[in-house]
Amino acid sequence: MFKNGIVITGPIGSGKSEALKIIKKLGYLTVDLDVISNEILESDEGIKFLDSTFPDCINENSINRTRLANIVFKNKDQLKILESFLHPKVQEKLLSILEKNEGFTFIEVSAPKSVTDLFKCIVIWSPKEVRIKRLLDRGMDEEDITNRINNQPNDEWWYSIGTLIENNKIEDLENKLNHEILKLL
């Protein structure tokens, strides 16, 4: 287990990004693995991979993220292909960041299946109805939301992987994070 990395995770729409903003404001180093994944996909190597594996998602070296999401979140085999390209590269970048930081690094992870044994985890949790409303308010369409939720683990799994912080109201999240972070450090 990496002692200087703490994963912030939870199902889509639970408030992971908001939690990371709060943690950054508290003075800790934060890393969003979705940002790293996007950087990898936008690299020359990523564009070549997408062009050969998901050619309908590339137009003039530009990624159509909506089309890619529609493919991978409707087909678990396609998602596994994308993950097998991305995950080793993301882990390599993350390890490099952790090696350079002597303090704690908080890592936002959307799909934490491969890291729950390596790091302490804080799970940001909200009921499904709250998450769906947040995602609709962000402008996501219902089919995309349903596809993404259906590709995530069940509630029991989320409850089992770490410290659970309920995030029904964003206003309460900072106090809850402060309390739990102090216990983990």
N, CA, C and O of each residue as an XYZ file, in Angstrom:
740
protein
N       0.849     -1.188      0.000
C       0.000      0.000      0.000
C       0.887      1.242      0.000
O       1.889      1.297      0.713
N       0.512      2.240     -0.806
C       1.237      3.498     -0.844
C       0.763      4.361      0.318
O      -0.426      4.658      0.436
N       1.687      4.755      1.163
C       1.317      5.486      2.366
C       1.044      6.961      2.110
O       0.367      7.606      2.911
N       1.560      7.514      1.001
C       1.375      8.945      0.772
C       0.286      9.256     -0.256
O       0.143     10.407     -0.669
N      -0.479      8.253     -0.673
C      -1.567      8.474     -1.607
C      -2.892      8.048     -1.003
O      -3.002      6.968     -0.423
N      -3.899      8.904     -1.142
C      -5.240      8.583     -0.669
C      -6.194      8.796     -1.840
O      -6.236      9.877     -2.427
N      -6.951      7.771     -2.171
C      -7.883      7.822     -3.292
C      -9.194      8.469     -2.839
O      -9.741      8.144     -1.785
N      -9.672      9.385     -3.663
C     -11.017      9.943     -3.525
C     -11.817      9.331     -4.661
O     -11.499      9.538     -5.832
N     -12.848      8.582     -4.321
C     -13.619      7.892     -5.348
C     -15.099      7.894     -4.983
O     -15.502      8.432     -3.952
N     -15.874      7.299     -5.828
C     -17.309      7.187     -5.614
C     -17.986      7.093     -6.968
O     -17.362      7.344     -7.999
N     -19.250      6.736     -6.968
C     -19.957      6.616     -8.240
C     -20.110      7.973     -8.925
O     -19.975      9.023     -8.298
N     -20.389      7.925    -10.203
C     -20.546      9.145    -10.988
C     -21.609     10.049    -10.362
O     -22.689      9.592     -9.989
N     -21.283     11.341    -10.255
C     -22.214     12.312     -9.709
C     -22.229     12.411     -8.198
O     -23.046     13.139     -7.633
N     -21.331     11.687     -7.530
C     -21.338     11.679     -6.065
C     -20.674     12.907     -5.454
O     -20.945     13.247     -4.302
N     -19.806     13.577     -6.214
C     -19.137     14.770     -5.695
C     -17.630     14.633     -5.558
O     -17.015     15.366     -4.784
N     -17.022     13.707     -6.294
C     -15.571     13.498     -6.210
C     -14.794     14.757     -6.567
O     -13.858     15.134     -5.862
N     -15.175     15.401     -7.651
C     -14.458     16.602     -8.103
C     -14.608     17.738     -7.101
O     -13.658     18.476     -6.844
N     -15.787     17.873     -6.543
C     -16.008     18.898     -5.521
C     -15.142     18.597     -4.294
O     -14.555     19.507     -3.709
N     -15.063     17.336     -3.910
C     -14.216     16.944     -2.779
C     -12.750     17.270     -3.066
O     -12.038     17.757     -2.188
N     -12.304     17.006     -4.279
C     -10.912     17.289     -4.638
C     -10.627     18.789     -4.573
O      -9.548     19.189     -4.136
N     -11.574     19.625     -5.000
C     -11.397     21.086     -4.910
C     -11.226     21.511     -3.454
O     -10.371     22.339     -3.139
N     -12.037     20.946     -2.577
C     -11.961     21.275     -1.152
C     -10.606     20.849     -0.592
O      -9.970     21.603      0.145
N     -10.168     19.644     -0.941
C      -8.889     19.126     -0.441
C      -7.729     19.980     -0.951
O      -6.787     20.251     -0.207
N      -7.791     20.397     -2.191
C      -6.751     21.271     -2.748
C      -6.728     22.600     -1.988
O      -5.658     23.126     -1.681
N      -7.904     23.136     -1.689
C      -8.013     24.385     -0.928
C      -7.395     24.231      0.468
O      -6.890     25.196      1.040
N      -7.442     23.011      1.006
C      -6.851     22.742      2.319
C      -5.322     22.645      2.258
O      -4.663     22.538      3.292
N      -4.761     22.684      1.038
C      -3.309     22.730      0.894
C      -2.645     21.430      0.493
O      -1.416     21.347      0.493
N      -3.409     20.426      0.155
C      -2.833     19.143     -0.242
C      -2.672     19.059     -1.755
O      -3.406     19.701     -2.505
N      -1.708     18.264     -2.192
C      -1.538     17.986     -3.618
C      -2.687     17.096     -4.066
O      -3.022     16.118     -3.398
N      -3.287     17.437     -5.200
C      -4.379     16.640     -5.742
C      -4.078     16.253     -7.178
O      -3.410     16.980     -7.913
N      -4.588     15.088     -7.562
C      -4.413     14.571     -8.915
C      -5.753     14.001     -9.366
O      -6.391     13.243     -8.635
N      -6.172     14.365    -10.565
C      -7.402     13.836    -11.148
C      -6.994     12.867    -12.257
O      -6.451     13.282    -13.281
N      -7.255     11.583    -12.051
C      -6.837     10.593    -13.043
C      -7.599     10.720    -14.354
O      -7.110     10.268    -15.390
N      -8.790     11.327    -14.338
C      -9.493     11.590    -15.602
C      -8.713     12.590    -16.452
O      -8.653     12.454    -17.674
N      -8.123     13.584    -15.813
C      -7.306     14.567    -16.543
C      -6.093     13.872    -17.156
O      -5.760     14.105    -18.318
N      -5.435     13.019    -16.374
C      -4.275     12.274    -16.900
C      -4.708     11.374    -18.054
O      -4.018     11.300    -19.071
N      -5.844     10.688    -17.909
C      -6.354      9.823    -18.985
C      -6.590     10.621    -20.258
O      -6.239     10.178    -21.352
N      -7.182     11.794    -20.113
C      -7.447     12.629    -21.285
C      -6.151     13.086    -21.949
O      -6.062     13.131    -23.176
N      -5.147     13.425    -21.143
C      -3.850     13.822    -21.704
C      -3.243     12.674    -22.501
O      -2.673     12.886    -23.571
N      -3.366     11.469    -21.982
C      -2.829     10.295    -22.670
C      -3.585     10.066    -23.979
O      -2.972      9.821    -25.018
N      -4.910     10.145    -23.927
C      -5.700      9.942    -25.145
C      -5.401     11.006    -26.198
O      -5.432     10.716    -27.394
N      -5.113     12.224    -25.768
C      -4.849     13.312    -26.708
C      -3.414     13.323    -27.227
O      -3.083     14.091    -28.130
N      -2.561     12.472    -26.656
C      -1.177     12.388    -27.136
C      -1.149     11.707    -28.505
O      -2.139     11.109    -28.926
N      -0.024     11.801    -29.188
C       0.107     11.137    -30.488
C      -0.173      9.643    -30.370
O      -0.863      9.062    -31.209
N       0.372      9.024    -29.314
C       0.148      7.595    -29.106
C      -1.337      7.292    -28.877
O      -1.859      6.302    -29.390
N      -2.007      8.144    -28.111
C      -3.423      7.953    -27.837
C      -4.275      8.102    -29.086
O      -5.192      7.314    -29.318
N      -3.976      9.102    -29.879
C      -4.724      9.317    -31.127
C      -4.530      8.125    -32.061
O      -5.484      7.678    -32.698
N      -3.303      7.604    -32.149
C      -3.047      6.429    -33.004
C      -3.840      5.225    -32.505
O      -4.433      4.493    -33.297
N      -3.848      5.025    -31.179
C      -4.609      3.921    -30.597
C      -6.101      4.057    -30.930
O      -6.729      3.110    -31.403
N      -6.649      5.228    -30.681
C      -8.076      5.442    -30.946
C      -8.391      5.304    -32.423
O      -9.425      4.744    -32.788
N      -7.511      5.809    -33.277
C      -7.742      5.733    -34.719
C      -7.764      4.285    -35.199
O      -8.522      3.940    -36.106
N      -6.933      3.439    -34.590
C      -6.903      2.036    -35.022
C      -7.961      1.187    -34.324
O      -8.411      0.192    -34.892
N      -8.369      1.551    -33.111
C      -9.288      0.726    -32.330
C     -10.726      1.245    -32.339
O     -11.677      0.465    -32.377
N     -10.871      2.556    -32.304
C     -12.182      3.207    -32.293
C     -12.197      4.302    -33.366
O     -12.347      5.481    -33.046
N     -12.043      3.916    -34.634
C     -11.868      4.922    -35.696
C     -13.045      5.889    -35.844
O     -12.852      7.011    -36.315
N     -14.238      5.491    -35.461
C     -15.391      6.394    -35.558
C     -15.319      7.539    -34.550
O     -16.115      8.477    -34.612
N     -14.364      7.461    -33.621
C     -14.256      8.478    -32.570
C     -13.214      9.545    -32.899
O     -13.032     10.492    -32.133
N     -12.541      9.399    -34.014
C     -11.487     10.341    -34.402
C     -11.900     11.050    -35.687
O     -12.307     10.422    -36.664
N     -11.784     12.371    -35.659
C     -12.052     13.174    -36.842
C     -10.977     14.252    -36.915
O     -10.954     15.174    -36.099
N     -10.082     14.129    -37.902
C      -8.980     15.083    -38.079
C      -8.161     15.230    -36.794
O      -7.924     16.347    -36.336
N      -7.736     14.125    -36.222
C      -6.938     14.065    -34.991
C      -7.639     14.680    -33.778
O      -6.983     15.062    -32.809
N      -8.943     14.773    -33.829
C      -9.726     15.274    -32.714
C     -10.626     14.146    -32.210
O     -11.209     13.408    -33.004
N     -10.734     14.016    -30.889
C     -11.508     12.933    -30.283
C     -12.959     13.376    -30.093
O     -13.230     14.432    -29.523
N     -13.873     12.556    -30.576
C     -15.288     12.764    -30.300
C     -15.600     11.967    -29.030
O     -15.911     10.777    -29.088
N     -15.510     12.643    -27.892
C     -15.643     11.988    -26.584
C     -17.054     11.413    -26.369
O     -17.215     10.374    -25.730
N     -18.049     12.085    -26.899
C     -19.423     11.584    -26.767
C     -19.553     10.254    -27.482
O     -20.129      9.310    -26.941
N     -19.031     10.170    -28.676
C     -19.109      8.928    -29.448
C     -18.323      7.822    -28.738
O     -18.792      6.688    -28.642
N     -17.125      8.155    -28.239
C     -16.312      7.162    -27.522
C     -17.054      6.663    -26.283
O     -17.094      5.460    -26.026
N     -17.639      7.578    -25.518
C     -18.398      7.184    -24.319
C     -19.569      6.284    -24.687
O     -19.839      5.300    -23.999
N     -20.262      6.618    -25.765
C     -21.392      5.795    -26.188
C     -20.953      4.381    -26.546
O     -21.686      3.425    -26.292
N     -19.786      4.237    -27.124
C     -19.284      2.907    -27.490
C     -18.891      2.122    -26.249
O     -19.368      1.005    -26.047
N     -18.020      2.698    -25.409
C     -17.436      1.926    -24.307
C     -18.403      1.707    -23.150
O     -18.301      0.699    -22.450
N     -19.340      2.628    -22.935
C     -20.253      2.435    -21.819
C     -21.477      1.609    -22.192
O     -22.316      1.316    -21.340
N     -21.579      1.234    -23.461
C     -22.632      0.312    -23.887
C     -22.088     -1.097    -24.102
O     -22.863     -2.040    -24.263
N     -20.764     -1.250    -24.107
C     -20.164     -2.535    -24.434
C     -18.953     -2.767    -23.526
O     -17.905     -2.148    -23.711
N     -19.101     -3.656    -22.554
C     -18.041     -3.896    -21.571
C     -16.741     -4.383    -22.217
O     -15.657     -4.079    -21.720
N     -16.835     -5.133    -23.316
C     -15.622     -5.593    -23.998
C     -14.856     -4.416    -24.583
O     -13.628     -4.375    -24.519
N     -15.575     -3.465    -25.150
C     -14.924     -2.272    -25.691
C     -14.311     -1.428    -24.573
O     -13.234     -0.854    -24.734
N     -15.011     -1.362    -23.443
C     -14.478     -0.632    -22.289
C     -13.176     -1.273    -21.814
O     -12.223     -0.565    -21.489
N     -13.129     -2.595    -21.771
C     -11.910     -3.296    -21.348
C     -10.738     -3.005    -22.291
O      -9.599     -2.874    -21.844
N     -11.015     -2.906    -23.580
C      -9.959     -2.584    -24.549
C      -9.396     -1.189    -24.260
O      -8.181     -0.993    -24.236
N     -10.288     -0.230    -24.044
C      -9.838      1.130    -23.733
C      -9.057      1.154    -22.423
O      -8.001      1.780    -22.339
N      -9.572      0.479    -21.408
C      -8.903      0.451    -20.109
C      -7.545     -0.237    -20.180
O      -6.608      0.175    -19.495
N      -7.425     -1.286    -21.004
C      -6.127     -1.984    -21.092
C      -5.064     -1.100    -21.743
O      -3.873     -1.284    -21.493
N      -5.475     -0.159    -22.561
C      -4.534      0.817    -23.119
C      -4.212      1.896    -22.087
O      -3.048      2.233    -21.873
N      -5.248      2.432    -21.453
C      -5.072      3.590    -20.574
C      -4.482      3.278    -19.203
O      -3.559      3.960    -18.759
N      -5.001      2.265    -18.533
C      -4.657      2.054    -17.129
C      -3.161      1.912    -16.851
O      -2.676      2.529    -15.902
N      -2.403      1.132    -17.625
C      -0.960      1.055    -17.327
C      -0.255      2.407    -17.475
O       0.655      2.714    -16.706
N      -0.661      3.201    -18.437
C      -0.048      4.507    -18.655
C      -0.420      5.490    -17.539
O       0.410      6.282    -17.093
N      -1.676      5.424    -17.098
C      -2.128      6.280    -16.004
C      -1.384      5.904    -14.716
O      -0.937      6.780    -13.976
N      -1.254      4.607    -14.456
C      -0.542      4.173    -13.248
C       0.918      4.620    -13.266
O       1.456      5.035    -12.239
N       1.547      4.535    -14.416
C       2.942      4.966    -14.535
C       3.082      6.456    -14.207
O       3.996      6.851    -13.484
N       2.182      7.271    -14.737
C       2.200      8.712    -14.474
C       1.924      8.986    -13.000
O       2.582      9.833    -12.394
N       0.958      8.280    -12.419
C       0.625      8.467    -11.017
C       1.804      8.106    -10.119
O       2.112      8.838     -9.179
N       2.459      6.997    -10.398
C       3.624      6.597     -9.592
C       4.712      7.656     -9.649
O       5.369      7.924     -8.643
N       4.908      8.251    -10.800
C       5.894      9.318    -10.947
C       5.540     10.513    -10.064
O       6.414     11.095     -9.422
N       4.258     10.878    -10.033
C       3.808     11.996     -9.195
C       4.012     11.667     -7.716
O       4.509     12.501     -6.958
N       3.632     10.459     -7.304
C       3.760     10.059     -5.896
C       5.223     10.029     -5.449
O       5.537     10.416     -4.323
N       6.109      9.573     -6.323
C       7.529      9.506     -5.974
C       8.119     10.895     -5.747
O       9.042     11.049     -4.947
N       7.603     11.898     -6.436
C       8.137     13.263     -6.332
C       7.566     14.031     -5.150
O       8.168     15.011     -4.712
N       6.406     13.607     -4.617
C       5.756     14.336     -3.535
C       6.036     13.655     -2.200
O       5.738     12.475     -2.015
N       6.611     14.416     -1.274
C       6.905     13.852      0.044
C       5.685     13.865      0.955
O       5.610     13.082      1.902
N       4.725     14.750      0.677
C       3.512     14.827      1.485
C       2.431     13.918      0.932
O       2.685     13.048      0.100
N       1.229     14.141      1.412
C       0.091     13.339      0.953
C      -0.422     13.847     -0.383
O      -0.465     15.050     -0.642
N      -0.810     12.898     -1.223
C      -1.417     13.194     -2.513
C      -2.805     12.569     -2.519
O      -2.968     11.380     -2.245
N      -3.800     13.389     -2.834
C      -5.171     12.902     -2.930
C      -5.490     12.716     -4.403
O      -5.301     13.625     -5.211
N      -5.975     11.534     -4.743
C      -6.117     11.105     -6.130
C      -7.584     10.834     -6.433
O      -8.187      9.928     -5.858
N      -8.159     11.631     -7.346
C      -9.536     11.372     -7.760
C      -9.523     10.245     -8.784
O      -8.855     10.327     -9.815
N     -10.278      9.189     -8.479
C     -10.331      8.008     -9.332
C     -11.797      7.669     -9.613
O     -12.572      7.400     -8.695
N     -12.161      7.688    -10.893
C     -13.545      7.358    -11.268
C     -13.793      5.858    -11.291
O     -14.859      5.388    -10.894
N     -12.795      5.108    -11.761
C     -12.925      3.648    -11.878
C     -11.820      3.008    -11.029
O     -10.765      2.647    -11.551
N     -12.065      2.868     -9.721
C     -10.982      2.497     -8.800
C     -10.689      1.007     -8.651
O      -9.928      0.629     -7.760
N     -11.262      0.157     -9.485
C     -11.132     -1.289     -9.276
C      -9.688     -1.745     -9.110
O      -9.417     -2.643     -8.313
N      -8.765     -1.149     -9.842
C      -7.389     -1.641     -9.819
C      -6.526     -0.970     -8.753
O      -5.352     -1.315     -8.620
N      -7.074     -0.018     -7.987
C      -6.231      0.675     -7.011
C      -6.696      0.536     -5.563
O      -6.039      1.052     -4.659
N      -7.798     -0.141     -5.329
C      -8.328     -0.199     -3.965
C      -7.420     -0.951     -2.998
O      -7.492     -0.726     -1.790
N      -6.573     -1.833     -3.499
C      -5.640     -2.547     -2.630
C      -4.338     -1.781     -2.419
O      -3.544     -2.134     -1.548
N      -4.119     -0.744     -3.207
C      -2.861     -0.001     -3.157
C      -2.934      1.244     -2.281
O      -1.908      1.719     -1.791
N      -4.126      1.772     -2.082
C      -4.293      3.047     -1.388
C      -5.426      2.987     -0.381
O      -6.351      2.185     -0.510
N      -5.338      3.850      0.626
C      -6.503      4.107      1.459
C      -7.506      4.820      0.569
O      -7.125      5.605     -0.300
N      -8.790      4.547      0.785
C      -9.825      5.141     -0.056
C     -10.848      5.900      0.784
O     -11.293      5.440      1.836
N     -11.203      7.079      0.278
C     -12.355      7.818      0.785
C     -13.401      7.734     -0.313
O     -13.156      8.150     -1.446
N     -14.565      7.196      0.021
C     -15.649      7.042     -0.945
C     -16.662      8.155     -0.703
O     -17.283      8.234      0.357
N     -16.813      9.013     -1.709
C     -17.839     10.050     -1.652
C     -19.122      9.395     -2.145
O     -19.159      8.815     -3.230
N     -20.167      9.494     -1.341
C     -21.380      8.746     -1.632
C     -22.611      9.655     -1.606
O     -22.753     10.505     -0.727
N     -23.481      9.463     -2.569
C     -24.800     10.112     -2.611
C     -25.791      9.102     -3.146
O     -25.426      8.224     -3.928
N     -27.051      9.217     -2.728
C     -28.065      8.319     -3.281
C     -28.174      8.495     -4.799
O     -27.895      9.565     -5.339
N     -28.580      7.433     -5.460
C     -28.667      7.425     -6.925
C     -29.513      8.585     -7.456
O     -29.141      9.216     -8.445
N     -30.635      8.867     -6.816
C     -31.517      9.937     -7.293
C     -30.812     11.291     -7.249
O     -30.973     12.103     -8.160
N     -30.034     11.537     -6.196
C     -29.288     12.797     -6.057
C     -28.235     12.883     -7.154
O     -28.061     13.931     -7.776
N     -27.535     11.776     -7.388
C     -26.488     11.760     -8.422
C     -27.083     12.015     -9.805
O     -26.536     12.787    -10.592
N     -28.200     11.364    -10.092
C     -28.829     11.545    -11.406
C     -29.237     13.004    -11.600
O     -29.028     13.565    -12.675
N     -29.812     13.615    -10.582
C     -30.206     15.024    -10.688
C     -28.989     15.905    -10.942
O     -29.040     16.793    -11.793
N     -27.903     15.675    -10.224
C     -26.673     16.457    -10.438
C     -26.177     16.314    -11.873
O     -25.792     17.296    -12.507
N     -26.190     15.086    -12.376
C     -25.696     14.835    -13.732
C     -26.598     15.473    -14.782
O     -26.109     16.021    -15.769
N     -27.899     15.405    -14.577
C     -28.830     16.081    -15.492
C     -28.605     17.595    -15.456
O     -28.636     18.260    -16.491
N     -28.378     18.132    -14.250
C     -28.114     19.573    -14.111
C     -26.812     19.975    -14.817
O     -26.665     21.117    -15.250
N     -25.876     19.039    -14.928
C     -24.611     19.285    -15.647
C     -24.788     19.232    -17.158
O     -23.888     19.602    -17.912
N     -25.969     18.762    -17.598
C     -26.225     18.704    -19.026
C     -26.036     17.336    -19.656
O     -26.116     17.208    -20.878
N     -25.789     16.317    -18.858
C     -25.667     14.969    -19.409
C     -27.046     14.454    -19.790
O     -28.045     14.808    -19.162
N     -27.097     13.618    -20.822
C     -28.405     13.057    -21.182
C     -28.650     11.763    -20.411
O     -27.717     11.107    -19.947
N     -29.915     11.419    -20.290
C     -30.316     10.285    -19.448
C     -29.714      8.966    -19.897
O     -29.336      8.147    -19.060
N     -29.618      8.745    -21.200
C     -29.051      7.481    -21.691
C     -27.584      7.358    -21.290
O     -27.148      6.291    -20.861
N     -26.821      8.442    -21.427
C     -25.411      8.428    -21.041
C     -25.275      8.167    -19.539
O     -24.432      7.376    -19.117
N     -26.103      8.829    -18.740
C     -26.076      8.623    -17.286
C     -26.365      7.166    -16.959
O     -25.645      6.551    -16.172
N     -27.406      6.613    -17.553
C     -27.792      5.221    -17.298
C     -26.667      4.266    -17.704
O     -26.341      3.343    -16.958
N     -26.080      4.481    -18.872
C     -24.988      3.614    -19.331
C     -23.810      3.655    -18.372
O     -23.230      2.615    -18.060
N     -23.453      4.835    -17.906
C     -22.303      4.955    -16.998
C     -22.596      4.324    -15.632
O     -21.755      3.620    -15.074
N     -23.786      4.581    -15.106
C     -24.146      3.987    -13.813
C     -24.164      2.466    -13.915
O     -23.711      1.777    -13.001
N     -24.684      1.940    -15.020
C     -24.751      0.491    -15.194
C     -23.381     -0.162    -15.322
O     -23.254     -1.368    -15.110
N     -22.359      0.609    -15.664
C     -21.007      0.077    -15.788
C     -20.194      0.233    -14.510
O     -19.018     -0.129    -14.472
N     -20.812      0.768    -13.472
C     -20.100      0.927    -12.209
C     -20.502     -0.185    -11.246
O     -21.553     -0.808    -11.400
N     -19.644     -0.424    -10.245
C     -19.964     -1.473     -9.267
C     -21.245     -1.153     -8.487
O     -21.736     -0.025     -8.497
N     -21.765     -2.178     -7.816
C     -22.988     -2.002     -7.025
C     -22.681     -1.282     -5.707
O     -21.521     -1.100     -5.334
N     -23.740     -0.882     -5.020
C     -23.601     -0.103     -3.788
C     -22.750     -0.814     -2.739
O     -21.906     -0.189     -2.098
N     -22.966     -2.103     -2.563
C     -22.228     -2.839     -1.535
C     -20.720     -2.757     -1.770
O     -19.944     -2.639     -0.822
N     -20.319     -2.821     -3.017
C     -18.885     -2.728     -3.327
C     -18.341     -1.364     -2.917
O     -17.289     -1.285     -2.283
N     -19.044     -0.295     -3.269
C     -18.576      1.047     -2.891
C     -18.449      1.157     -1.380
O     -17.486      1.730     -0.870
N     -19.436      0.597     -0.659
C     -19.407      0.675      0.806
C     -18.210     -0.075      1.383
O     -17.751      0.250      2.478
N     -17.698     -1.071      0.666
C     -16.672     -1.966      1.210
C     -15.230     -1.513      0.999
O     -14.320     -2.090      1.593
N     -14.998     -0.503      0.176
C     -13.611     -0.233     -0.216
C     -12.911      0.850      0.583
O     -11.716      1.077      0.389
N     -13.623      1.525      1.478
C     -12.935      2.568      2.247
C     -13.865      3.319      3.165
O     -14.971      2.874      3.473
N     -13.390      4.463      3.592
C     -14.154      5.336      4.472
C     -15.240      6.030      3.660
O     -14.945      6.695      2.666
N     -16.473      5.881      4.070
C     -17.619      6.435      3.335
C     -17.976      7.811      3.889
O     -18.139      7.987      5.096
N     -18.095      8.788      2.979
C     -18.561     10.125      3.342
C     -19.824     10.389      2.537
O     -19.788     10.453      1.308
N     -20.936     10.540      3.238
C     -22.188     10.832      2.537
C     -22.187     12.290      2.107
O     -21.871     13.187      2.889
N     -22.546     12.507      0.855
C     -22.542     13.845      0.274
C     -23.915     14.158     -0.303
O     -24.086     14.251     -1.518
N     -24.870     14.314      0.567
C     -26.204     14.674      0.116
C     -26.319     16.177     -0.100
O     -27.113     16.639     -0.920
N     -25.511     16.941      0.648
C     -25.480     18.402      0.527
C     -24.024     18.833      0.413
O     -23.213     18.570      1.301
N     -23.708     19.491     -0.681
C     -22.333     19.950     -0.920
C     -21.849     20.832      0.234
O     -20.666     20.812      0.572
N     -22.758     21.607      0.842
C     -22.373     22.519      1.929
C     -21.753     21.779      3.114
O     -20.924     22.348      3.824
N     -22.136     20.533      3.340
C     -21.627     19.759      4.473
C     -20.341     19.004      4.150
O     -19.684     18.482      5.050
N     -19.983     18.945      2.876
C     -18.875     18.093      2.453
C     -17.542     18.531      3.060
O     -16.754     17.677      3.467
N     -17.268     19.820      3.134
C     -15.974     20.287      3.640
C     -15.747     19.848      5.083
O     -14.663     19.365      5.412
N     -16.736     20.004      5.941
C     -16.589     19.586      7.339
C     -16.351     18.086      7.446
O     -15.505     17.641      8.221
N     -17.102     17.302      6.663
C     -16.941     15.853      6.705
C     -15.551     15.446      6.214
O     -14.919     14.566      6.797
N     -15.076     16.086      5.142
C     -13.734     15.771      4.625
C     -12.661     16.122      5.642
O     -11.754     15.324      5.882
N     -12.747     17.297      6.241
C     -11.770     17.697      7.266
C     -11.671     16.654      8.359
O     -10.575     16.269      8.767
N     -12.805     16.204      8.825
C     -12.856     15.224      9.907
C     -12.207     13.902      9.484
O     -11.398     13.347     10.227
N     -12.551     13.398      8.306
C     -12.045     12.102      7.854
C     -10.561     12.174      7.461
O      -9.812     11.230      7.711
N     -10.143     13.262      6.859
C      -8.733     13.398      6.482
C      -7.846     13.366      7.701
O      -6.806     12.708      7.695
N      -8.239     14.064      8.743
C      -7.441     14.059      9.963
C      -7.304     12.651     10.533
O      -6.249     12.312     11.069
N      -8.336     11.828     10.431
C      -8.267     10.462     10.939
C      -7.342      9.592     10.098
O      -6.716      8.668     10.618
N      -7.252      9.885      8.785
C      -6.438      9.046      7.892
C      -4.952      9.388      7.907
O      -4.117      8.531      7.617
N      -4.620     10.615      8.238
C      -3.219     11.063      8.150
C      -2.381     10.649      9.330
O      -1.191     10.959      9.381
